[in-house]
Amino acid sequence: MFRGALILSISSLIAKILSAVYRIPFQNMVGNTGFYVYQQIYPIYGIGMTFALNGFPTFISKLVAEQPDETSKSLITRQAFHILSGLSLIIFLCLQVGASWIAVHMGDANLAPIISAVAWMFVFMPWLATGRGYYQGRFLMGPTASSQLIEQTVRVGVILLAAYFSIHRGWDDYHMGTWAMSSAAIAAVCSSLVFVNFGLKQLLAPAPAPTHPLPSYRKLTKRFIIEGGTLCLVAAVVILLQLIDSFSVMRGLVRQGMPVEVAKSIKGVYDRGQTLVQLGLVIATSFSATLLPALTNALAHRQLIEFKRHTRAMVHISLALSMAATVGLVALMPQVNRLLYGSMEGTGALRIYVFSILVAALITTYTSVLQSLDQYTAMIIGIIAGLATKILINYVMVVHYGINGASFATVVSLAVMFAVMWIGSPEDLQQILLESGYLIKLLAVSGAMGLIVLLTSHEIQALVGPTMANDRGMAGIITLVGVVIGVAVFVAGAVAARLFTIREWLVLPYGKRLIKLVAQRKERHP
C-alpha cells in the first residue's frame, strides 16, 4: 500500500511539474493572444482530467475496495463504467452542440472549434476513470501512474508541436489553439492503451454471475453524484475559478473600454498567473503530501495521537512553504515576469494573484485531512461559498480595476473557501494554525526574507544600471540570487525561531542533515 502510494505521489508530482512548466515555452512561442486562446478553453480540459484522474477514480477505488470478492469487484466496475459512459456522452454532446453558445458567452465566437476539439477527451473519460479506479481499489497504483505520465507527456508534446507549426507555417492563433486542445483527445487515446487488458477482461468479456448482491443502478448513480461529485468538486477548485475567469475577464475588459484585440492580449498576460500558482502549489504541497499514507495508516489503526501529529506536520509544512513561495514571488515578481515571459506586463496583477498559492495550499491540505475523516459538509459549503463569491464580484472587479480586480477576486474567493472550511473543521484542526505562536513566527520569518530579497534585488539593479537591469538574462541572475538568499534567510529564520519540530524538519529535503549541523554547532558553542 505504501509503495503504491509513493509511486502515485511521484508520478503525480512529475505530471504536475510537466503541466505547469510547458506553459512557459508555449507562451513565449505563441505570445499573449495565443496564450489567451489556449487558456480560455483550458478549464474545460482541466475539469475533464479531474473527472478521469482524481475524482471518479478515487470514488471507484472505494467501491471496488468495498466488494468481498473478485467477481463483485468486476461487476461493480462494469456498473461504474456504464454510469460514466452515460455522463460522458451527455457532456460530449452538450459541448459539441453548445460550442458556439459557450464561445459567444466567453466573449469570442472564434473559440467554438477549440471547444469542439477538447470535447472528444470526454469520450475516453469512462475507460480511464474505471481503469484507474479498479486498480487503485486493489492497491495497484502502477497502471494509474503509467497512464498519468503517458497522458501528460503526449499532451505537452502535441501542444509544443502545435506552437512550433503555428510559427513556421503561419497558423493563426485559433487554428493553433484547436490543435493544441486536440492534444487532450490524442493523449487520452495513448493513456487508454495502458488499460486494454483491463477493458478486455473486466468490461468487454461476458459478465460473470454475481456472487453477492450489488447496488441497483439508481442507488449507484446517486452515490456517484453525491460522493463522486464531491471528490471532483474538491479536486477542481482552482480550475473552476479559472472557468469563471474565462466567462468574465475578457468581457469585463471590453466593457471597460478596451479594444477586443487588446483585451485578448491583456487576458493572456493575466493567465500567466495560473502557471506561477501551479508551480507554487507543486512546491508547497508535494512534501506535506508525503505524510498522507502515514496519516491514513494512523487513522486506520485508531492511533489518534499519531494522526494529530501527522496532521500538524502537514499543515505547518504546507503553510510555511506556500508562505515562502508567495512572499518570494511577490518580492521578485518583476524579474520573474521578465525572465519567464520576456516582459513586465501585468506585474501588479501577478503579485496579487500569487497570494492564491498561500490560500490554495491550505485548502488542499485541509481537504486532505477532512476527507480522511469523512467530513465533507464543511468542504462542500466552503467551495460553493467561494465559487459564489467569485461569480458575484469578478465581472464588477474587472470592469472597475482590470486584471488587478480579477486577481483580487480570485484571492478573496479562495479566502472565503478556506474560512468556511476552517470554521467547520474539528476544533483540533482549527487550533493547529493558532498554537505556540506558529503563525506569528512564520509571518516574522517570511517578512524578513521578503524584505531582504527585495532590497537585494534593488541593490543589484542599481549597481548594473537601468539598461542592463531590463535585460532578460540579468533578470535571470537577479532571480537566481534572490532565490538563494531567500532560501538561506528563511531556513536560518526557521531554525532560530524554532518554527518546525524535529519530525517536521525530517519531512523536508536535507532536513536530517540540517538537524545534525545545528546539533554539532550547539556542542561547539553551548
N, C-alpha and C positions, 0 to 999 in steps of 0.2 A: 504493500500500500504506500509506504513512504518512498520507495524507489519510483513508483509510478507518479506520485505527486511531484517529486523532484524533476522527473523527465518532462512532465507537463508544464511545470513552472519555468524550466529553462527554455523550452520551445516557445512558450507564451512571451517570455522576455525577448527572445530573438525576433519573434514576429512583430512585437510592439515596436522594437527599435527600427526594423525594416519599414514598418508602416509610417513611422514618423520621419525617418531620415530621407527617404526618397523624395519627399516633397521639396526639399531644398534645391537639389539639382533640377527637379521638374520646374519649379517656379523660375529659376534662372534661365531655363531654356525657353519657356513659353511666355514669360512676362506676367505682369499683373492681371491683364484681361484674360489671358489663357488660364491663369490660376483661378480667377473668379469663376470661369465657366465650369471648371472641374469641381471646385469646392461647392458650388451651388447644388450639385446633384450628389455629392459625396455622402451627405447624411442618409440618403435612401439606401446606398450601398452599406453604410455603417449599420443601419437597422437590420438589414438582411443578414449581415455577418454576425450580429448579436444573436439573432434567432438561430443561426446554423452552428455557431461556435460556443456560445456561452449559455444563454437562457434555456432553450429547449433541450440541448444535450444534458445539461445538469439535471433537469426535471426527469428526462427519460432514464438517466442513470439511476435516479432514485426509484423509479417504477420497477426497473429491472432488478435492482438490489432487493426489493421487497418480495420478489417471487421465490417460492420454495424450491423449484427445480428448473432444469434446463428447458423443458417443454414450455412451461409457463413463461419463462424469460423470452423465449422465441415468439410466443403468441402475443404477449403484451407489446413487444417491439413492432409486430405487424399492425396491431391496432394503432399504435402511435404513428406509424408510417402513413396509414390511411387517413388519420385525422389531419396530419401535417400536409398531406397531399392536397386535401380539400382547401386548407387555409392558403397554401402557396398558390394554388390555381386562382383563388379569389383575388389575392394580392397582385398576381401577374396580370390578370385581365383588367383590374382597376387601373394599374399603371399604364398598360397598353392603350386602353380606351380613353383614359383620362389624362394622357401625357400632355396634350395641348392645353387642357384646362389648368393643370398644375403649373405648366410653364408660364402661362399668362398671369396667374396669381403670384408667381415668383417675380413678375415684372419683366420677363424676357421670353417672348414666344419662340425664339430660336433654340431654346433648351429642349423642346419636345423630342427630337430624335435621340438625345442623350438619355432622357428618361426612359424611352422605349428600349434603348440598349441595355441599361442597367437592370431592367425588369426581368431579363432572361435568367439572372442568377437565382431568382426565387424558384425556378423550375427544379433546381438541384438541391434546394434547401432541405426537403424531407429526407432525401437519401443521405446527405451529410449529417444532419442532426440526429437521425436514428442510428446511423453507423457509429458516430462518436458516443452517443448516449449508451448504446448497447455495450460497447467495450469498456467504457468508464464504469458502468454498473457492475461489471465483472472485474473491476480494478486493473484493467489492462489499458494503460494510458498511451502506449506506443503508437497505435493507429491514429489516435486523435492528434498527437504531437506531430507525426509524419504529415498528415493531411493539412495541418495548420501551416507548417513550414513550406510545403509544396504550394499551397494556395497563395501565401504572401510572396514567395519568390517569383512565381509565374506572373502574378498580378503586377508587381513592381517592374518586372522585366518588360511586360507589354506596355505599361504606362510610359516608361522611359523611351521605348522604341517609337511609340506614337509621338512623343515630343520631338524625337530625333527626325522622324519623317516629316513632321509639320514644318521644321526648319528647312530641310533640304528639298522638300517637294512643294513648298509654298502652300500648305493646307491652311485654311482659315481656322480660327480658334474653336469653332463649333464642330467642324469636321474632326479636328484633333481630339476634342472632348468626347465625341462619340466613340472613337477608337479607344481612348483612354478608359472610358467606362465599360467598353466591351470586355476589358480585361477581367472584370468581375465574373462574367459567364465563362470565359476561357479558363480562368483559374479554378472555378468551381468544377468544370469538367475534369481538369487534371487532378485535383484533390479527391474527386469522387472515385478515381481509379483505385485508391487505397482500399475502398470498401466493396470491390467487385465480388470477392469471395463471400463476404458478409451478405451482400444482396442476393447472390445466387442461392445461398443456403437458408437464410433467415426470412427473406422477403418474397422470393420468386418460386421457391420449391413448394410442393404441395404441403399444406398446413397439417401438422400432426394433431391427433385427437387430444383435447385438453385433459389434463390430469387433476386440475383444481379449478374451482370457479373463478372466472375472470370478471372484472367490472364491465358493465354494458358500455356501448359507445357513448351513450348520453352522459353517464357519470364520468367517464374518462375525459370527454370533451370539456365538461365543467371544470375538472381538475386542471386540464391544460390551460383554460382561460384564466383561472384564479391563481394557481400555483406557478405554472409555467409562465404566464403573463407577468406575474410579479418579478420573477427572476430576470425576464427580458427587460422589464422596465428599469430595474436596478442597474443592469449592465449597460443600458443605453442612455444613461442620464445626460452625459456631455454631448452625445450625438443628437439627442432630441433638442437640446438648446441650440445646436448648430442648424437643425432643421428650421427652427423658428426664425433664426437669422436669415435663412435662405428666402423666407417669405416676406421679411420685413425690412432688412437693411437696405437692399437695392431700391426698393420702392420708397423708403424713407429719405434716402439721399436725393432721389429725383424730386420728391415732394419739397425738399429743402431748397430746390432751385438749381441743382447740378444738371448739366447735360448728361444724357444717358451714357455715352461712351466714357465720360469722366467718372460717373458713378460706378460703372463696372470696374474701372481701374482701382478706384478707392476701396471697393468691396474686396478686390484681390489683395490689397495691402492689409486690410483688416483680417483677412483669412490667414495671414502669416502667423497670427497669434495662436491658432489652433495647433500648428506644428510645435511651437515653443511649449505650449501647455502639455501636449502629448509627451514630448521629451522629458519635461519636468516631472510628469506623473510616473514615467517609467523609473526614473531615479528615485523618486520619493516613496514609491510603493513596492519596488522589487525586493528590497532587503527585508522589509517588515513582512512581506508575503511568505518568506521562508519559514515564518513561525506558524503559518496556517495548519500544516499537518500536526504539529505538536499541540496546537490549540484544540483541534478536533479530537485528538487522542486523549487529552486530559479530560475533555467533556465526556467522551465515551466511557472512560473509566471512573467518572464521578470524582475526579481529583480537582476540587473546586479551587483550592489554593494555587495549584499549578496553572489552572485555567486563568485565574485573575492575574498571575504574574506574566503569563504569555500575552494576555490582552493589554496589560500596562506597557509591556515592551513594544508591542505592535503600534499602539497609539503614540508613544513617545518617539519612536524612531521615525514613523511616518510624518508626524508633525514637525520634528526637527529638520529632517531632510527637505521637506516641502517648504518650510520657512527659509532655510538656507538657499534653496534654488530660487525662490521668489525674490528674496532680497538681493541676491547676486545678480539676477537678470534685470531687476529694476535699476541697480547701480550701473550695470554695463550695457543697458539696452541700446544706446546709440551705436556703440561699437558692434554689438551682436547683430543688430539690424543691418548695418553696412556689410559686415563680414559675410553673413548668410545670404542676403538678398540684394546687395550692391547699392543700397540707398538708405537714407534715414527717414523716408516717408513713414508716417504713422507711428513714430516713436512714442508719442504721448499715449495713444490708444493702446499700444502693445504693453506699455508699462502698467496700465490699468488692468489689461486682460490677463497678464501673468499672475495676478493675485488669485486667479481661478485655480492655480496649481495648489495653493495652500488649502483652500476650502474643499476642492475635489478630492485631494488626498485623504483628508479627514473623513469625507463621505464614504470613500472606498473602504477605508479601514473600519469605520463603524458599521457599515452594511455587512462586511465580512463577519464581524462579531455577532451582530443581531441575527444574521442568517443561521449561524451555528447554534444560536439559542432558540431558533424557530420563532422569532418575534418579528413579524412582518408589518404590523399595523403602523408603527411609527415611520418605517421606511416608506410605505405607500403614501401616507398622508404628507410626509415631508417632500417627496418627489412631486406629487400633484401640486402642493403649495408653491414649490419652486418654479415649476413649469408655468403655472398660472401667473405668477409674478412676472416672469419673462414675457409672456404673451401680452399682459396688460401694459407693461411700461416700455417695451422695446421700441415699438414704432415711434412713440412720442419722443423718447430719448434720442432716437436717430434724427428725427425731424429737427429737434432743437440743438443737439450737440454733435451730430455726425457720428463717426465711428467711435469717438470717445464715449458717447452715450450708449452705444451698443455694448462696448466693453464693460461699462459700469453696470448695465442691466444684467449682463451675464454673471458678474461677481455677486451682485445683490441677490440674484435668483439662487445661486449656489449657497449663499449665506443663509437664506431662508430655509432651504432644504436641510442644511446641517442643523440649524437652530431647532427645527421641529423634531428631527431625529434625536438630537441630544436631550431635549426636554422629555421625549417619550421613551428614552432608553432607561435601563435599570440604574438605580442610584449609584451603585459601584462603578458603572461605566461613566456616569456623569462626573464623578469625583476625580477620575484619573487626570483630567486636564487641570484641576484646581489644587491637587495635593502637593505638599512640600515646596510650594512656590515655584513649581516647574515652569509655568507659563511666564512668570516674571524673569526667571533666569534665562529662558530661551529668547525672550524679547531683548534682553540686555546684550546677550552674546551676538544675536543676529544684527542688532542695531550697530554695535561696534564694528562688526565685519563689514556691513554695508557702507558705513562712513569711511572706513579705511580704504576699501576698494574704490569708492567714488573719488576720494582725494588722490589716490594713486593714479587713477585714470586721468584726472585733470592735470596732474603734475607732468605726466608723460606727454600729454597733448601740448601743454605749454612749452615743454622742452624741445619738441620736434617742430613746432610751428604749425600754423593753420593749414598750410598746403599739404604737408605730409600727414597731418592728423586726419585729413579727409580721404587718405588713400586706403583702399580695401586691405592691402597687406598689413599696413600699420594698425588697422582696426583689429586684425587677427592677433598681432603681437600684444596689443593692449588687452584684448580679451583673455589671451593665454596667461599673461602676467597677473591680471585681475583674478582669474580663477585660482591660480596657485596661491596667491596671497590670501584670497578669501577662504580657501580650504584650511590653510595654516592657521589663520586667525580664529576661524570657527572651532577647529579641533582644540587649539590652545585654550580658548574661552570655555569650551565644554568641559575640559579637564579641570580647569581652575574653579569653575562654578559647580563641579560635580553634577553635571546635567544628566548623565546616564549612570545606571548601576553597572556592575561588572557583567551581569547577564546580558544587558543591552549592548555594551561595548563588544561582546563576543559575537553578536549577530552581524556587526558591521565589518567591512573588509579591513584587514590589518588591525582589527580591534585587539586581538590577543597580543600582538607584538607591541602595541601601544601601552597596554596594561603592564607588560614586562618592563618597558622603558621607564614608565612612571615609578614602578616599584623599585627599580635599580637606582633611580635618581633620589628617591626618599632614603634609601640605605646610605647613599653617599652624603646626603645633606639632610639628616634627620631634623 
